Amino acid sequence: MTLKLADPVVVPGGADARCDDVSRAGIGSGITIENVTKRYGAFVAADRICLDIQPGEFVTLLGPSGSGKTTLLNLLAGFQRVDGGEIRVDGKPIQNVPVHKRGFGMVFQSYALFPNMTVAQNVSFPMRMAGISRADSDRRVAETLEMMQLSDSAAKMPSEMSGGQQQRVAIARSIVMRPKVVLMDEPLSALDRRLRESIQMEIRDLHRTIGSTFLFVTHDQSEALTMSDRIAVMDAGRIIQVDRPETIYRQPCNRFVAGFVGESNLIDAEIVRREGAALVLRTKTGHTFRSPAPEEVSGRNVTVLVRPERLILSDMPGQESIPARVKSALFLGEILRIEVTLDSGETLLVRCSDSAGQTLPAPGSMVHVSWGMSDGWVLA
């Protein structure tokens, strides 16, 4: 029995492909957030946050509840006042600009549709408030409804539509004015998994089409990895790491990011020596293995991240393999989820792709676990 690697995380289209599309379409604004602070009494909700967002970029604020991501979005939208620092859009400070004059599109978690208006009336509402002529408004509404696959629902009331359709209406309303910036606050959290994944693709394609700058808030790591050009991981009112999705996943800057973004195996080890671009490491049980050496590493003890899909299980021992006992084994459709326990008491999680004729190892059975040198990442 040798269990194959699960498919690695793939960012559809690649961040470079998305950025290239946006730069060609680009009507989006550049956003600079510099040392922005927000306090509620003694509680600091945003702690000197700095972030530069390029015109037409799709950036996701990702973090647990209370990390400050919605606070930062509200400060940018103008729903809350900045206590310190500065926010600039296309180089101009906006702290004193009223919400309705910032010209941002906004999509809320609750949809916030007018129940007494049809779909077309809901979508046209921002244009009526802006005093745009009926003819121009009707044309733009028709274009936007077609873009969101809602043309056949123009005369429906929100109560006659599913949750996914209502969310499409809310998105259509936010983009009908072709804003330079679109802000989205956990807009998909109320939808079921299949519908959520479908609308993720629609939002990503919409971003490519209109070229606005998107700032998206979520606590769902899969949303962030799937949709973003860059992800800003937040915790306790601060941005911990900002980078491309694949870098955030494969090369997190610390234990928090490694544990929050994706499932992770964090292995405590001691540095034995450096061999060129690699570190020779030793686990608590005396097992030695190699990992790429980071540019900077301090101290003798480190933590090594190995993602579950990078582990290989086998019946037979191999070079640099570690003996382990199967704790649990679950069949999850296309994925097998297996937990094994090392002699040290540490538990490792293995995720492998299902294949024809493959059987799950029995709990209590002995196996051997290994990974390649490039599959480990030493956390700074």
C-alpha positions, -999 to 999 in steps of 0.1 A, spaced: 0 0 0 13 34 -11 -10 63 -9 -5 89 -35 -3 126 -29 -35 146 -30 -38 172 -57 -21 204 -45 -40 236 -40 -44 253 -74 -53 289 -79 -75 289 -110 -60 309 -138 -31 319 -117 -26 353 -100 -5 365 -129 -32 357 -154 -58 377 -133 -35 407 -129 -28 407 -166 -65 407 -174 -71 435 -150 -43 457 -162 -58 456 -197 -94 463 -185 -84 485 -156 -107 513 -144 -99 506 -108 -85 530 -82 -52 525 -63 -57 525 -25 -31 533 2 -38 525 38 -11 540 60 -9 535 98 -47 533 101 -59 529 137 -94 525 151 -102 522 188 -133 514 208 -124 526 242 -94 506 253 -99 480 225 -78 485 194 -98 471 164 -73 483 138 -37 487 149 -16 509 126 -25 489 95 -6 495 63 -17 482 29 -12 492 -7 -37 480 -33 -29 484 -69 -55 497 -94 -77 468 -106 -64 444 -81 -85 418 -62 -74 418 -26 -90 397 2 -89 404 39 -88 370 55 -89 363 92 -109 349 122 -138 368 138 -126 399 156 -94 401 135 -103 436 123 -111 428 86 -147 442 86 -135 472 107 -109 480 80 -135 477 53 -159 500 71 -131 526 76 -125 525 39 -162 527 31 -167 557 55 -191 539 78 -166 545 107 -141 573 113 -104 567 114 -87 575 147 -52 577 133 -34 573 100 -46 580 65 -65 564 37 -58 576 2 -76 567 -30 -57 575 -62 -34 596 -40 -62 617 -24 -71 615 13 -107 604 18 -112 605 56 -134 635 54 -153 625 23 -189 614 30 -199 578 23 -222 587 -6 -195 608 -23 -168 581 -22 -184 564 -52 -177 528 -40 -198 498 -48 -208 478 -16 -221 443 -12 -233 433 22 -237 398 38 -274 405 43 -280 415 6 -299 446 18 -324 446 -11 -356 467 -11 -384 441 -7 -410 464 -24 -389 469 -56 -384 446 -85 -350 433 -95 -346 460 -121 -357 487 -97 -333 475 -71 -304 476 -95 -313 510 -110 -317 526 -75 -281 540 -74 -285 555 -108 -318 572 -99 -301 586 -68 -273 600 -90 -298 617 -113 -289 596 -144 -315 598 -172 -341 570 -175 -328 560 -209 -291 557 -198 -302 540 -166 -324 514 -184 -295 506 -208 -270 501 -180 -294 481 -159 -301 458 -189 -263 453 -195 -256 446 -158 -285 421 -155 -273 403 -185 -238 402 -171 -251 386 -139 -274 362 -157 -305 379 -143 -322 392 -175 -351 369 -172 -357 380 -136 -359 418 -141 -396 419 -131 -394 396 -101 -396 407 -65 -367 396 -42 -391 374 -22 -396 353 -54 -359 345 -57 -334 321 -41 -306 333 -19 -281 329 -47 -302 350 -71 -307 377 -44 -270 378 -39 -265 383 -77 -290 412 -75 -270 428 -47 -238 424 -67 -255 439 -98 -266 469 -78 -231 475 -65 -215 475 -100 -242 492 -121 -224 525 -118 -191 509 -128 -174 521 -96 -136 523 -94 -138 503 -61 -161 475 -50 -162 464 -13 -176 430 -4 -182 421 33 -186 383 35 -212 383 8 -213 345 3 -214 333 40 -252 326 40 -251 304 9 -247 266 7 -213 252 -4 -222 244 -40 -238 277 -47 -210 296 -29 -184 279 -51 -204 288 -82 -208 325 -73 -171 327 -64 -163 319 -100 -189 345 -111 -174 372 -89 -139 364 -102 -150 366 -138 -169 398 -131 -137 413 -117 -119 405 -149 -147 420 -170 -152 454 -153 -116 460 -141 -126 477 -108 -105 473 -76 -121 447 -54 -116 444 -16 -132 413 -3 -137 403 33 -140 366 44 -131 341 71 -132 313 45 -97 304 33 -110 285 2 -127 317 -10 -96 337 -4 -73 312 -22 -97 308 -51 -105 344 -59 -77 367 -49 -47 383 -66 -33 388 -31 -45 379 4 -39 400 35 -41 377 66 -53 395 97 -53 388 134 -59 410 164 -63 442 144 -31 438 124 -21 424 90 2 395 96 12 386 60 2 400 25 11 379 -5 -1 359 -35 -24 329 -26 1 303 -34 28 320 -13 5 324 17 -4 287 15 31 273 7 53 298 26 34 312 55 54 337 76 45 322 110 25 295 129 -7 315 129 -8 319 92 2 282 87 -25 270 110 -53 294 98 -48 290 60 -54 254 52 -48 223 72 -13 219 85 12 196 102 36 216 124 66 195 133 90 206 160 126 200 151 162 208 160 187 222 135 216 197 131 236 215 105 233 235 73 241 218 40 242 245 12 206 256 6 192 230 30 189 224 67 194 190 82 168 187 110 161 162 138 127 155 153 120 146 190 123 109 182 157 113 165 144 111 129 165 133 106 152 150 74 160 179 52 141 211 44 150 242 23 168 267 45 151 301 49 171 333 44 171 339 81 167 315 110 175 323 146 180 298 174 184 260 172 148 249 175 124 255 146 89 245 135 85 228 101 52 230 81 43 201 59 9 202 43 -12 170 46 -14 165 8 24 164 7 28 134 30 31 98 16 21 67 35 35 33 28 35 -2 43 73 -5 39 100 17 54 119 40 31 147 65 31 139 92 58 105 77 65 90 77 100 71 48 116 36 57 127 4 41 138 -29 48 121 -53 67 144 -82 72 121 -90 68 84 -120 85 67 -133 82 31 -144 117 19 -152 109 -17 -123 120 -39 -101 125 -8 -89 101 20 -83 117 53 -59 97 76 -45 106 110 -14 88 122 5 90 155 43 91 158 63 75 186 67 110 201 29 113 205 26 139 177 -3 134 153 1 140 116 -27 145 91 -25 129 56 -48 138 27 -45 116 -4 -64 113 -36 -87 83 -39 -77 58 -67 -90 26 -81 -84 -4 -59 -70 16 -30 -81 6 5 -81 26 37 -55 15 63 -71 0 94 -69 20 126 -41 6 148 -21 -6 118 16 3 114 26 25 84 55 47 74 52 84 66 76 104 45 78 136 24 102 152 0 127 179 9 109 206 -10 76 197 8 87 212 41 88 249 50 108 261 80 88 288 98 107 319 108 
